[in-house]
Amino acid sequence: MSTELKISYAPPTGKPLGATAWFKFGATVVRPILNSFAKRDWRGAENLPKTGAAIVVCNHISYVDPLLFTHYLYNNGRAPRYLGKAALFKLPIIGRVLLGAGQIPVERETATASQSLTHAIAFLKAGHMLGVYPEGTLTRDVNYWPMKAKTGIARLAILTGAPVIPCAQWGAQRILPAYSKKPRLFPRSKVTVIAGPALDFSKWSGRAEDPVALEEATAYVMSAITKLLEQIRNEKAPSEIFDPKKSALPRTGNFKKDSR
C-alpha cells in the first residue's frame, strides 16, 4: 500500500493549529499516559510562533522524544508535522493514526529519501510547523550530548526562509534509555523542554547548494541546541562533538542490538 498518495498539504486549521481529527484523537489518548510518568518542566513557549510556517529543531535522545516534544508543542498551540520512519506507517493502527494526523512517511538512507525535502517544503509553504531532529537518529554520544548533524536542516532553512526555533529536551532518557525497549515509568521523571529565540540564517541566504555554507549553518543550529541543553543540564558539553562519520558505528539503527 502506498502511503505517499495519502499525504495532504492542506493549510493548517483547527485548535491547536494543525490538529486534524486523528491528531486530536491521538492527543486525547496519549497525553494522560505521558502525564502519568513524566513531570513537565516546560520553558520558552513565548518563542514558538503561534501561526505561520516554522521549523522547530531539537536534540534526539530517546524513542519517546517525539511524543514528549509534541506534547509540549501541542499544549502551546501547535500541532506539528514530522518526517517519520516509513516502517512505522505500515503498522496497522499506529500507521493509520500517523497518516490521519498529517505525518510524513520517509524511507531513510534510500534513493527516495531525497523526497523528504520536497514534502517538508510543501508543508512549510502551506503554513505548518515542522518538527525536525537534525541528527537524523538518536545521538551516539555516550552522555547524550548532541552529535554532528546532517545538513538537511540547513538546506531547508535557507530554501524556505521559515523561522527556525532551536529547542532542547532532557529527561526522556530516564524514561526510556537510548535503544532500550524497557521503559522506567515510576517514579515519575522530570522532562524539561525549552525553546529558544529564532535563529538568523541571513548570512547563508541564497547558498543552499554551497557545501561550506550548509556545514556552517548546520553547526550553527546544533550549537544553539547544545547551548540550550547546557542550560537544562547545568553543565558544559564536551569541546569535541561526536561525529558518526568518524566512528565505526552505523549511521542509523540500533547499534547496540548486535553487541549484546
N, C-alpha and C positions, 0 to 999 in steps of 0.2 A: 504493500500500500504506500502510495506517495504522500508524504506529509506536506511537501512543499506547496502543493496545489491549494492547501487549506490556509496558508498564511495570508492574513489580511493586513493591509497597510492603511486601514481607515484611521482618520484622526482620532485622538483620544477623547473620550466622553466619560460621563459618569462621575461618581464621587466615591472614593478618591479618583482623581483624574486618571483615566486609562483603565479603570476597572470594568471588565466585562462581567457578565453574569457568572461565568465559570470562575473568574478570578475572585469574585466575591464569595462564591461557594467555597473555594479552597481556603480563603482567608477565614471564613466562619468556622471551618473545621480545624485549621492548623493553629491559629493564634491562641486559643485557650490551651492547647497542648504545649506550645512554646512557653507560655506564661507559667506553666506548672513546673518547669525545670530551669527556666532562665530568668534571672533578675535583671531588669532593664536599667542600663545606665546610658541614656541617650543624650548626646550633645551636638551642638552646631546646626540644629534643624533650620535656623534662620538663613543658612547658606544654601538651602535647597530651593531651586526655582519652583514657584507654585504653578506656573503654566509654561508652555513652550518647550521646544526641544532642549534636551540637556543630556550630558553623559556623566554618570556617576561611576567613579573608579575606586576599587577597594582591594586590599590585600586578601589573600586566599589561604586559609589555614585549616579548614575542616570541611567535610562534606555537608555539614549543616549551615555553612556560611550563607548560601542563597536564601534559605528560609529566614534566618535571623536578620539578614540585611534587608530583605524585602519587607519584613515586619516593621522595621524602622522606617522605611520609605513610605509604606502603605499608611501607617499611623500618622505620618506627616504630610499626607495629602497627595501622594503619587503612587500609581500602580505601574512599576517599571516593566520593561521588556528585556529579555536576556537572549543571548545566543547560547543555546544549550546542547549538550551532547546528544546526538541523534538517537542513540540507543535508548535513552530514557523515554522518547516519544513513541517507542514501539511497545512499551508496557501497556497492558490492556486498560487500566483505569488511570494511572498517572499520566500516560501519554495523551489521553482524551482531555484531561483537565489542563495540561500544559498548553495544548493547542487551543483549547477553548479560552484560555487566559491570554492568548496572543503571543506566546513564546515562540522562539525560532529554532528549529532543529538544524544542527550543523554537523557534518561529518568531519571530525578533526583529523589533521595530518593526512588529508587526501587531496586529490586534484580538484575536488568540488568545494574544498574548504574556502577557496577564494570568494565563493558566493556569499559568504558571511558578511563581507564588506558591503556588497550590494544590498543585502537585507538591512543592515544597520543604517546605511544612508537613507533608505526608503522610510524606515521608521522615524528617523530624525526629521526628515522633510515633512512628515505628517504631524510632527509636534510631540512625539513621545519622549519619555525619559528612558534612556538606555543604560542598563547596568552592565559594567564590564570588569572582568578580572584580568588586568593586563598581563599577569604572569602566565595565563593560559591553563594553569593547573595548580594543584596545591604546591606551596613552596617546598623546595627540597632542603631548605636551611634547617639544620637540626634544632635550632632555637626559635623557629617560627618567624624569623625576620624575612621581609620581602626579598625575593631574588631578582636577578636581572630579567626584565620582561621582554616580550615580543614587541615589534614596532607597529603593530596594527593599530593600537590606540592612538599613536601619534599621527599616522596617516588619516585616520578617521576624523580626528580633531581638526587637522589642517584642511582637509577637503570640505568639511561641513561648516566649520566656524561655530559649531554648537558649544555652549559653555561646558567646560569640564570641571566637575566638582570632585576634589580628592577626598576620600574617606578612609577610615581605618577602623578595624574591629579587633576585639580581643576578648577571649573568654570561651569562644566556640570550641577551642581545642581541649578545654577541660570537660566539655560535654561529650565530644566525640573526637579523640585524637586523630591526627592525620592518618588516613588509610585504615583506620580501625573500623570494625563493624560492631563493636561492643560499647554502646553509649553508657555514660555515667550520669544518670538523671538526678540522683539525690546524693548529698544535699544540693539544693539549687545553686547554680553557678552564676556569678555576675557576668553579664555580657555587655561590654562597652562598645558603642558605635559613635563615631564622631565625624562630622562633615566640616571641611574647611572652605575658605573662600574660593571662588572660581579661579582657575589658572589662566595665565596670559600667554597665548601662543603667537602673538603678533610677530615675534622675532623670526618665526618659521613660515610666515604667510607665503603661499604660492610655491612651497618647496616640498610638496607631498611625494615627489618622486626622487628626492635627494637623499641618498642613504645616510649622509653625515647629519643632515637636519633631522631625519627620523630617529637616529640614535640619540641625538642631543635632546630632542623633545620627549622621547621615551624615558630617558634618565631623569629629566625634569619632573615628569609625572610620578615616577617611583620615589624620587627624593621627597616630594610633597607628601605622599602616602606614608613614607617611613618616618618623617618628622611628626606626623600626627600619631603614629603608633608609639613613638618615643614618649610623647606626652602621656599617653594612656599607661604605658608600662613604667614610666618614670625612670628610664634608663636609656643609655645611648646604644644605637645599633652598631654592629661591627663596621670598621672602616672599609673592609673588603667585602663587597657584595657577592653572594653566591651566584655563580654563573653556570647554569646547567650545560652549556655548550662545552665547558672545560671540564666537565665531570663525566665519569663513566656511566652515570645513571641515565636511564631513558628519559626523553623529554616529557612524555606524558605517561599516565598509567601508574598502577600501584607497584612501585619498585621493591616494596618490602615483601610482596607476595611470594617471590621465589627465594627469599633469603631466610625463611623460617625453618 
